[in-house]
């Protein structure tokens, strides 16, 4: 397992996957406060001269909380795109290029290969959204005023990271099933966007992974007990999809032997 972890870290660095995800999240984390504080008011003033500042404040939330919530909305809409198309080839590309043959010949197990990817990139997706949200919190607090404590922001970042970990497990499963990176990325995005839409339509976010994002945006000082249920369901889904990924890879192995 140690060698598998080192391999994934090297691959993530060599293919700039870590850097792309880091740059994508931090770009929106640091640009959103500037947009909220400076750019959007200037655009409104240029389009509607003489518009009172009080009216502008009613049009969009010009505060630290408003800036943070706007950024977290970008994380779901655009951050998911960045993660999906950066990591869509994590497993599908290796299957298509027959790269998995090498570790298998060295005695590696499919479970070790999949878990190594899940651990390395899962920790990356937990840490980067959390650190990026904390950076946005500090920057927006300097531009506006600090309106919320650091603990809700930390919890919000971890919830976003857990949702991205769910997206990663979707990418691995669909990559093993389809063996086409772009198709796996698109279907994974359709899945997570669909889950968010269904959760909002039927008001069942607390029973879906999308509830993690909804609760994160609230920046609540005392999260509800239902959040534990949402986290548990998400972890069960991640474990289930990881198991299915390993089963699918074993099925591919038997197909190869049969041929």
TORMI-503849 format. One line per 4 residues: their letters; for each residue z, y, x of N, C-alpha, C. Coordinates in nm, 2 decimals, padded with zeros to 4 digits. Example, Ala and Ser with C-alpha at 12.3 -4.5 7.8 and 13.67 -1.06 7.14 Angstrom:
as> 00.78:-00.57:01.32:00.78:-00.45:01.23:00.78:-00.33:01.32; 00.71:-00.22:01.28:00.71:-00.11:01.37:00.79:00.00:01.29
***
This chain:
xxxx> 00.00:-00.12:00.08:00.00:00.00:00.00:00.00:00.13:00.09; 00.07:00.12:00.20:00.08:00.24:00.29:-00.06:00.28:00.34; -00.14:00.18:00.38:-00.27:00.20:00.43:-00.36:00.26:00.32; -00.34:00.21:00.20:-00.42:00.26:00.08:-00.39:00.40:00.05
xxxx> -00.26:00.44:00.06:-00.22:00.58:00.04:-00.28:00.67:00.15; -00.28:00.63:00.27:-00.33:00.71:00.38:-00.48:00.72:00.36; -00.55:00.62:00.32:-00.69:00.62:00.29:-00.73:00.73:00.19; -00.65:00.73:00.08:-00.68:00.82:-00.03:-00.65:00.97:00.01
xxxx> -00.55:00.99:00.09:-00.52:01.12:00.15:-00.63:01.17:00.23; -00.68:01.08:00.32:-00.79:01.12:00.41:-00.92:01.15:00.33; -00.95:01.06:00.23:-01.06:01.09:00.14:-01.06:01.22:00.07; -00.94:01.25:00.01:-00.92:01.37:-00.06:-00.94:01.49:00.03
xxxx> -00.89:01.48:00.15:-00.91:01.59:00.25:-01.05:01.60:00.29; -01.11:01.49:00.33:-01.25:01.49:00.38:-01.35:01.54:00.27; -01.33:01.50:00.15:-01.42:01.54:00.04:-01.38:01.68:-00.02; -01.28:01.74:00.03:-01.23:01.87:-00.01:-01.18:01.87:-00.16
xxxx> -01.14:01.75:-00.21:-01.10:01.75:-00.35:-00.96:01.82:-00.36; -00.87:01.81:-00.27:-00.75:01.88:-00.28:-00.77:02.03:-00.27; -00.86:02.07:-00.19:-00.89:02.22:-00.17:-00.95:02.27:-00.30; -01.05:02.20:-00.36:-01.11:02.25:-00.48:-01.02:02.27:-00.59
xxxx> -00.93:02.17:-00.61:-00.83:02.18:-00.72:-00.73:02.29:-00.69; -00.69:02.30:-00.57:-00.59:02.41:-00.53:-00.65:02.55:-00.55; -00.78:02.56:-00.51:-00.84:02.69:-00.52:-00.87:02.73:-00.67; -00.91:02.63:-00.75:-00.94:02.65:-00.89:-00.81:02.70:-00.96
xxxx> -00.70:02.63:-00.95:-00.58:02.67:-01.02:-00.53:02.80:-00.97; -00.53:02.82:-00.84:-00.47:02.95:-00.79:-00.56:03.07:-00.82; -00.69:03.05:-00.83:-00.77:03.16:-00.87:-00.73:03.21:-01.01; -00.72:03.13:-01.11:-00.68:03.17:-01.24:-00.53:03.21:-01.24
xxxx> -00.45:03.15:-01.16:-00.31:03.19:-01.16:-00.28:03.33:-01.12; -00.36:03.37:-01.02:-00.35:03.51:-00.96:-00.44:03.61:-01.03; -00.55:03.57:-01.09:-00.64:03.67:-01.15:-00.60:03.70:-01.29; -00.53:03.61:-01.36:-00.50:03.64:-01.50:-00.40:03.76:-01.51
xxxx> -00.30:03.77:-01.43:-00.21:03.89:-01.44:-00.29:04.02:-01.42; -00.38:04.02:-01.33:-00.46:04.14:-01.30:-00.55:04.17:-01.42; -00.61:04.07:-01.48:-00.70:04.09:-01.59:-00.61:04.15:-01.71; -00.49:04.09:-01.73:-00.41:04.14:-01.84:-00.36:04.28:-01.82
xxxx> -00.32:04.31:-01.70:-00.26:04.44:-01.66:-00.36:04.55:-01.64; -00.47:04.52:-01.58:-00.56:04.63:-01.53:-00.70:04.62:-01.59; -00.77:04.51:-01.58:-00.91:04.50:-01.61:-00.93:04.51:-01.76; -00.86:04.43:-01.84:-00.88:04.44:-01.99:-00.85:04.57:-02.05
xxxx> -00.74:04.64:-02.01:-00.72:04.77:-02.06:-00.83:04.87:-02.02; -00.88:04.86:-01.90:-00.99:04.95:-01.86:-01.11:04.93:-01.93; -01.14:04.80:-01.96:-01.26:04.77:-02.04:-01.25:04.83:-02.18; -01.13:04.81:-02.24:-01.11:04.86:-02.38:-01.12:05.02:-02.38
xxxx> -01.07:05.08:-02.28:-01.07:05.23:-02.27:-01.21:05.28:-02.25; -01.29:05.20:-02.17:-01.43:05.25:-02.15:-01.52:05.23:-02.28; -01.49:05.12:-02.36:-01.56:05.09:-02.48:-01.51:05.18:-02.60; -01.38:05.21:-02.60:-01.32:05.28:-02.71:-01.24:05.40:-02.65
xxxx> -01.30:05.51:-02.60:-01.22:05.62:-02.54:-01.12:05.67:-02.64; -01.01:05.71:-02.59:-00.90:05.76:-02.68:-00.82:05.66:-02.75; -00.84:05.53:-02.72:-00.76:05.43:-02.78:-00.62:05.43:-02.73; -00.52:05.45:-02.82:-00.38:05.46:-02.78:-00.34:05.33:-02.71
xxxx> -00.24:05.34:-02.62:-00.19:05.22:-02.55:-00.12:05.13:-02.65; -00.05:05.19:-02.75:00.02:05.11:-02.85:-00.07:05.02:-02.93; -00.19:05.07:-02.95:-00.29:04.99:-03.03:-00.34:04.87:-02.94; -00.36:04.91:-02.81:-00.41:04.80:-02.72:-00.31:04.69:-02.71
xxxx> -00.18:04.72:-02.71:-00.07:04.62:-02.71:-00.07:04.53:-02.83; -00.12:04.58:-02.94:-00.13:04.50:-03.06:-00.25:04.40:-03.06; -00.35:04.44:-02.98:-00.48:04.36:-02.97:-00.46:04.24:-02.88; -00.38:04.25:-02.77:-00.35:04.14:-02.69:-00.21:04.16:-02.62
xxxx> -00.14:04.06:-02.58:-00.01:04.06:-02.53:-00.01:04.11:-02.39; 00.03:04.24:-02.36:00.03:04.29:-02.23:00.18:04.28:-02.18; 00.21:04.16:-02.14:00.35:04.13:-02.09:00.34:04.01:-02.00; 00.45:03.98:-01.93:00.45:03.87:-01.84:00.43:03.74:-01.92
xxxx> 00.50:03.73:-02.03:00.49:03.61:-02.11:00.34:03.59:-02.16; 00.28:03.70:-02.21:00.15:03.70:-02.25:00.05:03.65:-02.14; 00.08:03.71:-02.02:-00.01:03.67:-01.91:00.01:03.52:-01.87; 00.13:03.47:-01.87:00.15:03.33:-01.84:00.09:03.24:-01.95
xxxx> 00.10:03.28:-02.07:00.04:03.19:-02.18:-00.11:03.20:-02.17; -00.16:03.31:-02.14:-00.31:03.32:-02.12:-00.36:03.23:-02.00; -00.28:03.23:-01.89:-00.32:03.14:-01.78:-00.31:03.00:-01.82; -00.20:02.96:-01.89:-00.19:02.82:-01.93:-00.29:02.77:-02.03
xxxx> -00.35:02.87:-02.11:-00.46:02.83:-02.19:-00.58:02.81:-02.10; -00.60:02.88:-01.99:-00.71:02.86:-01.90:-00.70:02.73:-01.83; -00.57:02.68:-01.80:-00.55:02.56:-01.74:-00.60:02.44:-01.82; -00.58:02.45:-01.95:-00.63:02.34:-02.04:-00.78:02.35:-02.05
xxxx> -00.84:02.47:-02.07:-00.98:02.48:-02.10:-01.07:02.47:-01.97; -01.03:02.54:-01.87:-01.11:02.54:-01.74:-01.05:02.45:-01.64; -00.92:02.44:-01.63:-00.85:02.35:-01.53:-00.89:02.21:-01.55; -00.90:02.17:-01.68:-00.94:02.03:-01.71:-01.08:02.00:-01.66
xxxx> -01.17:02.10:-01.67:-01.31:02.09:-01.62:-01.31:02.07:-01.47; -01.23:02.15:-01.40:-01.22:02.14:-01.26:-01.17:02.00:-01.21; -01.06:01.96:-01.28:-01.01:01.82:-01.24:-01.11:01.71:-01.27; -01.17:01.72:-01.39:-01.25:01.61:-01.44:-01.37:01.60:-01.35
xxxx> -01.44:01.70:-01.31:-01.56:01.69:-01.23:-01.54:01.69:-01.08; -01.41:01.72:-01.04:-01.38:01.70:-00.90:-01.34:01.55:-00.87; -01.27:01.49:-00.97:-01.22:01.35:-00.95:-01.29:01.25:-01.03; -01.41:01.28:-01.10:-01.48:01.19:-01.18:-01.53:01.07:-01.09
xxxx> -01.56:01.10:-00.96:-01.62:00.99:-00.88:-01.51:00.92:-00.80; -01.38:00.94:-00.83:-01.28:00.88:-00.75:-01.29:00.73:-00.75; -01.32:00.67:-00.86:-01.34:00.52:-00.87:-01.48:00.48:-00.90; -01.54:00.56:-00.99:-01.68:00.53:-01.03:-01.78:00.53:-00.91
xxxx> -01.76:00.63:-00.83:-01.85:00.64:-00.71:-01.84:00.52:-00.62; -01.71:00.48:-00.60:-01.69:00.37:-00.51:-01.75:00.24:-00.56; -01.74:00.22:-00.70:-01.79:00.10:-00.76:-01.95:00.11:-00.75; -02.00:00.22:-00.78:-02.15:00.23:-00.77:-02.21:00.21:-00.63
xxxx> -02.13:00.26:-00.53:-02.18:00.25:-00.39:-02.13:00.12:-00.32; -02.06:00.04:-00.40:-02.01:-00.09:-00.35:-01.91:-00.07:-00.23; -01.84:00.04:-00.24:-01.74:00.07:-00.13:-01.61:-00.02:-00.15; -01.59:-00.06:-00.27:-01.47:-00.14:-00.29:-01.47:-00.28:-00.23
xxxx> -01.59:-00.32:-00.19:-01.60:-00.45:-00.12:-01.53:-00.46:00.01; -01.52:-00.34:00.08:-01.46:-00.34:00.21:-01.31:-00.37:00.20; -01.23:-00.30:00.12:-01.09:-00.33:00.11:-01.06:-00.46:00.05; -01.15:-00.51:-00.04:-01.13:-00.65:-00.09:-01.14:-00.75:00.01
xxxx> -01.24:-00.73:00.10:-01.26:-00.83:00.21:-01.15:-00.83:00.31; -01.08:-00.71:00.31:-00.96:-00.70:00.40:-00.83:-00.76:00.34; -00.85:-00.81:00.22:-00.73:-00.87:00.15:-00.66:-00.78:00.05; -00.71:-00.66:00.03:-00.65:-00.57:-00.06:-00.66:-00.61:-00.21
xxxx> -00.57:-00.57:-00.29:-00.57:-00.60:-00.43:-00.62:-00.48:-00.51; -00.68:-00.51:-00.63:-00.73:-00.40:-00.71:-00.61:-00.32:-00.76; -00.50:-00.38:-00.78:-00.38:-00.30:-00.83:-00.33:-00.20:-00.72; -00.34:-00.24:-00.60:-00.30:-00.15:-00.49:-00.40:-00.04:-00.47
xxxx> -00.52:-00.07:-00.49:-00.63:00.04:-00.48:-00.61:00.14:-00.59; -00.60:00.10:-00.71:-00.58:00.19:-00.82:-00.45:00.27:-00.82; -00.34:00.20:-00.78:-00.21:00.27:-00.78:-00.21:00.37:-00.67; -00.28:00.34:-00.55:-00.29:00.44:-00.44:-00.36:00.57:-00.49
xxxx> -00.47:00.55:-00.56:-00.54:00.67:-00.62:-00.45:00.75:-00.72; -00.38:00.67:-00.80:-00.30:00.73:-00.90:-00.18:00.81:-00.84; -00.12:00.75:-00.74:-00.01:00.81:-00.67:-00.05:00.94:-00.60; -00.15:00.93:-00.51:-00.19:01.04:-00.43:-00.24:01.16:-00.51
xxxx> -00.34:01.13:-00.60:-00.40:01.24:-00.68:-00.31:01.27:-00.79; -00.22:01.18:-00.84:-00.13:01.21:-00.94:-00.02:01.31:-00.90; 00.03:01.29:-00.78:00.13:01.38:-00.72:00.06:01.52:-00.69; -00.07:01.52:-00.65:-00.14:01.64:-00.63:-00.15:01.72:-00.76
xxxx> -00.18:01.65:-00.87:-00.20:01.71:-01.00:-00.06:01.75:-01.06; 00.05:01.70:-01.02:00.18:01.74:-01.06:00.22:01.87:-00.99; 00.20:01.87:-00.86:00.24:01.98:-00.77:00.16:02.10:-00.79; 00.03:02.09:-00.78:-00.06:02.21:-00.78:-00.04:02.29:-00.91
xxxx> -00.04:02.24:-01.03:-00.02:02.32:-01.15:00.12:02.38:-01.15; 00.22:02.31:-01.10:00.35:02.37:-01.10:00.36:02.48:-01.00; 00.31:02.47:-00.88:00.32:02.58:-00.78:00.23:02.69:-00.83; 00.12:02.67:-00.89:00.03:02.77:-00.93:00.09:02.85:-01.04
xxxx> 00.16:02.79:-01.14:00.23:02.86:-01.25:00.34:02.94:-01.19; 00.42:02.89:-01.09:00.52:02.97:-01.03:00.47:03.09:-00.96; 00.35:03.07:-00.90:00.29:03.19:-00.83:00.25:03.29:-00.93; 00.19:03.25:-01.04:00.15:03.34:-01.15:00.27:03.41:-01.21
xxxx> 00.38:03.33:-01.22:00.51:03.39:-01.27:00.56:03.50:-01.18; 00.56:03.48:-01.05:00.61:03.58:-00.96:00.52:03.71:-00.96; 00.38:03.68:-00.96:00.29:03.79:-00.95:00.29:03.87:-01.08; 00.29:03.80:-01.20:00.29:03.87:-01.32:00.43:03.95:-01.34
xxxx> 00.53:03.89:-01.29:00.66:03.96:-01.30:00.66:04.09:-01.22; 00.59:04.09:-01.10:00.58:04.21:-01.02:00.50:04.32:-01.09; 00.39:04.27:-01.16:00.30:04.37:-01.23:00.36:04.42:-01.36; 00.43:04.33:-01.43:00.50:04.37:-01.55:00.65:04.38:-01.52
xxxx> 00.73:04.30:-01.60:00.87:04.28:-01.57:00.90:04.13:-01.59; 01.01:04.08:-01.53:01.04:03.94:-01.54:01.11:03.93:-01.68; 01.05:03.86:-01.77:01.09:03.84:-01.91:01.14:03.70:-01.94; 01.12:03.61:-01.84:01.16:03.47:-01.87:01.22:03.41:-01.74
xxxx> 01.31:03.32:-01.75:01.37:03.26:-01.63:01.27:03.16:-01.56; 01.31:03.12:-01.44:01.22:03.04:-01.36:01.22:02.89:-01.41; 01.33:02.85:-01.47:01.34:02.71:-01.52:01.24:02.67:-01.62; 01.22:02.76:-01.73:01.11:02.72:-01.83:00.97:02.72:-01.76
xxxx> 00.95:02.80:-01.66:00.82:02.80:-01.59:00.80:02.68:-01.51; 00.91:02.63:-01.45:00.91:02.51:-01.37:00.88:02.39:-01.46; 00.95:02.39:-01.57:00.93:02.28:-01.67:00.78:02.28:-01.72; 00.73:02.40:-01.75:00.60:02.42:-01.81:00.50:02.37:-01.71
xxxx> 00.51:02.40:-01.58:00.42:02.35:-01.48:00.42:02.20:-01.46; 00.54:02.14:-01.47:00.55:01.99:-01.47:00.48:01.93:-01.59; 00.50:01.99:-01.71:00.43:01.94:-01.83:00.28:01.94:-01.81; 00.23:02.06:-01.76:00.09:02.07:-01.74:00.04:01.96:-01.64
xxxx> 00.12:01.94:-01.53:00.08:01.84:-01.43:00.08:01.70:-01.49; 00.17:01.67:-01.58:00.18:01.54:-01.65:00.05:01.52:-01.73; 00.01:01.63:-01.80:-00.11:01.62:-01.88:-00.23:01.59:-01.79; -00.24:01.66:-01.67:-00.35:01.63:-01.58:-00.34:01.49:-01.52
xxxx> -00.22:01.43:-01.51:-00.21:01.30:-01.47:-00.27:01.20:-01.58; -00.25:01.24:-01.70:-00.31:01.16:-01.81:-00.46:01.17:-01.80; -00.51:01.29:-01.77:-00.66:01.30:-01.76:-00.71:01.22:-01.64; -00.63:01.21:-01.53:-00.67:01.13:-01.42:-00.68:00.98:-01.46
xxxx> -00.58:00.93:-01.53:-00.58:00.79:-01.58:-00.71:00.77:-01.66; -00.75:00.86:-01.74:-00.87:00.85:-01.82:-00.99:00.84:-01.73; -01.00:00.92:-01.63:-01.11:00.92:-01.54:-01.12:00.79:-01.46; -01.01:00.73:-01.42:-01.01:00.60:-01.36:-01.05:00.49:-01.45
xxxx> -01.00:00.49:-01.57:-01.04:00.38:-01.67:-01.19:00.39:-01.70; -01.24:00.51:-01.73:-01.38:00.53:-01.77:-01.47:00.51:-01.65; -01.42:00.54:-01.53:-01.50:00.52:-01.41:-01.52:00.37:-01.38; -01.41:00.29:-01.41:-01.42:00.15:-01.39:-01.51:00.09:-01.49
xxxx> -01.51:00.14:-01.61:-01.59:00.09:-01.72:-01.74:00.13:-01.71; -01.77:00.26:-01.68:-01.90:00.31:-01.69:-01.97:00.30:-01.55; -01.90:00.32:-01.44:-01.95:00.32:-01.31:-02.05:00.44:-01.28; -02.04:00.54:-01.37:-02.12:00.67:-01.35:-02.02:00.79:-01.35
xxxx> -02.01:00.85:-01.24:-01.91:00.96:-01.22:-01.92:01.07:-01.33; -02.04:01.13:-01.35:-02.06:01.24:-01.44:-02.03:01.20:-01.58; -02.08:01.08:-01.62:-02.05:01.03:-01.75:-01.90:01.01:-01.78; -01.83:00.95:-01.68:-01.69:00.93:-01.69:-01.62:01.07:-01.70
xxxx> -01.66:01.17:-01.63:-01.60:01.30:-01.64:-01.62:01.36:-01.78; -01.74:01.35:-01.83:-01.77:01.41:-01.96:-01.70:01.34:-02.07; -01.70:01.21:-02.07:-01.62:01.14:-02.17:-01.47:01.16:-02.17; -01.42:01.18:-02.05:-01.28:01.21:-02.03:-01.24:01.34:-02.09
xxxx> -01.33:01.44:-02.06:-01.31:01.57:-02.12:-01.32:01.57:-02.27; -01.42:01.50:-02.32:-01.43:01.49:-02.47:-01.30:01.43:-02.53; -01.25:01.33:-02.46:-01.13:01.26:-02.50:-01.01:01.36:-02.51; -00.98:01.43:-02.40:-00.86:01.52:-02.40:-00.88:01.64:-02.49
xxxx> -01.00:01.69:-02.50:-01.03:01.80:-02.59:-01.02:01.75:-02.74; -01.06:01.63:-02.76:-01.05:01.57:-02.90:-00.91:01.55:-02.94; -00.83:01.50:-02.84:-00.69:01.48:-02.87:-00.62:01.61:-02.91; -00.65:01.71:-02.83:-00.59:01.85:-02.86:-00.63:01.90:-03.00
xxxx> -00.76:01.88:-03.03:-00.81:01.92:-03.16:-00.74:01.84:-03.28; -00.73:01.71:-03.26:-00.67:01.63:-03.36:-00.52:01.66:-03.38; -00.46:01.68:-03.27:-00.32:01.72:-03.27:-00.29:01.85:-03.35; -00.38:01.95:-03.32:-00.36:02.07:-03.40:-00.40:02.06:-03.54
xxxx> -00.51:01.98:-03.57:-00.56:01.97:-03.71:-00.45:01.90:-03.80; -00.39:01.80:-03.75:-00.30:01.72:-03.83:-00.15:01.75:-03.79; -00.13:01.84:-03.70:00.00:01.89:-03.66:00.08:01.77:-03.61; 00.02:01.69:-03.52:00.09:01.58:-03.46:00.09:01.59:-03.31
xxxx> 00.10:01.71:-03.26:00.10:01.73:-03.11:00.21:01.65:-03.04; 00.33:01.64:-03.11:00.44:01.58:-03.05:00.42:01.43:-03.03; 00.33:01.37:-03.09:00.30:01.23:-03.07:00.18:01.20:-02.98; 00.12:01.31:-02.93:00.00:01.30:-02.84:00.03:01.37:-02.71
xxxx> -00.04:01.34:-02.60:-00.03:01.41:-02.48:-00.06:01.56:-02.49; -00.13:01.60:-02.58:-00.16:01.75:-02.60:-00.03:01.82:-02.63; 00.07:01.75:-02.68:00.20:01.82:-02.71:00.27:01.87:-02.58; 00.23:01.81:-02.47:00.28:01.86:-02.34:00.24:02.01:-02.31
xxxx> 00.11:02.03:-02.34:00.06:02.17:-02.32:00.11:02.27:-02.42; 00.12:02.22:-02.55:00.18:02.31:-02.65:00.32:02.35:-02.62; 00.40:02.26:-02.57:00.54:02.29:-02.54:00.55:02.37:-02.42; 00.46:02.35:-02.32:00.46:02.42:-02.19:00.44:02.57:-02.22
xxxx> 00.34:02.60:-02.31:00.31:02.74:-02.34:00.42:02.82:-02.41; 00.51:02.74:-02.47:00.62:02.81:-02.54:00.72:02.87:-02.44; 00.73:02.82:-02.32:00.82:02.87:-02.22:00.96:02.88:-02.28; 01.00:02.77:-02.34:01.13:02.77:-02.41:01.24:02.74:-02.31
xxxx> 01.36:02.81:-02.33:01.47:02.79:-02.24:01.54:02.66:-02.27; 01.53:02.61:-02.39:01.59:02.48:-02.43:01.48:02.40:-02.50; 01.40:02.31:-02.43:01.30:02.23:-02.50:01.36:02.14:-02.60; 01.28:02.12:-02.71:01.33:02.03:-02.82:01.34:01.89:-02.77
xxxx> 01.42:01.81:-02.84:01.43:01.67:-02.81:01.31:01.59:-02.83; 01.22:01.64:-02.92:01.09:01.57:-02.95:01.00:01.57:-02.82; 01.03:01.66:-02.73:00.95:01.66:-02.60:00.97:01.53:-02.53; 01.09:01.47:-02.53:01.11:01.35:-02.47:01.02:01.24:-02.52
xxxx> 01.00:01.24:-02.65:00.92:01.14:-02.72:00.77:01.16:-02.67; 00.73:01.29:-02.66:00.59:01.32:-02.61:00.57:01.27:-02.47; 00.67:01.30:-02.39:00.66:01.25:-02.25:00.65:01.10:-02.24; 00.74:01.03:-02.32:00.74:00.89:-02.32:00.61:00.83:-02.36
xxxx> 00.55:00.88:-02.47:00.42:00.84:-02.52:00.31:00.86:-02.41; 00.32:00.97:-02.34:00.22:01.00:-02.24:00.23:00.90:-02.12; 00.35:00.87:-02.08:00.37:00.78:-01.97:00.33:00.64:-02.01; 00.35:00.60:-02.13:00.31:00.47:-02.18:00.16:00.46:-02.18
xxxx> 00.09:00.57:-02.23:-00.06:00.57:-02.23:-00.11:00.56:-02.08; -00.05:00.63:-01.99:-00.09:00.63:-01.85:-00.08:00.49:-01.79; 00.04:00.43:-01.82:00.06:00.29:-01.77:-00.04:00.19:-01.83; -00.07:00.21:-01.96:-00.16:00.12:-02.03:-00.30:00.14:-01.98
xxxx> -00.35:00.26:-01.96:-00.48:00.28:-01.91:-00.50:00.23:-01.76; -00.39:00.25:-01.68:-00.39:00.20:-01.55:-00.41:00.04:-01.55; -00.33:-00.02:-01.63:-00.34:-00.17:-01.64:-00.48:-00.21:-01.69; -00.54:-00.14:-01.78:-00.68:-00.17:-01.83:-00.78:-00.15:-01.72
xxxx> -00.75:-00.05:-01.64:-00.84:-00.02:-01.52:-00.85:-00.14:-01.43; -00.73:-00.19:-01.39:-00.72:-00.30:-01.30:-00.78:-00.43:-01.37; -00.76:-00.45:-01.49:-00.83:-00.56:-01.56:-00.98:-00.55:-01.56; -01.03:-00.43:-01.58:-01.17:-00.41:-01.58:-01.23:-00.44:-01.44
xxxx> -01.16:-00.40:-01.34:-01.21:-00.42:-01.20:-01.21:-00.57:-01.17; -01.11:-00.64:-01.22:-01.11:-00.79:-01.20:-01.22:-00.85:-01.27; -01.25:-00.80:-01.39:-01.37:-00.85:-01.46:-01.50:-00.83:-01.39; -01.51:-00.72:-01.33:-01.63:-00.69:-01.25:-01.64:-00.79:-01.13
xxxx> -01.52:-00.82:-01.07:-01.52:-00.91:-00.96:-01.57:-01.05:-01.00; -01.53:-01.10:-01.12:-01.58:-01.23:-01.17:-01.73:-01.22:-01.20; -01.77:-01.11:-01.25:-01.92:-01.10:-01.28:-02.00:-01.11:-01.15; -01.94:-01.05:-01.04:-02.01:-01.05:-00.91:-02.02:-01.20:-00.86
xxx> -01.91:-01.27:-00.88:-01.91:-01.41:-00.83:-02.01:-01.49:-00.91; -02.01:-01.46:-01.04:-02.10:-01.54:-01.13:-02.25:-01.52:-01.09; -02.28:-01.40:-01.04:-02.42:-01.37:-01.01:-02.45:-01.43:-00.87
***
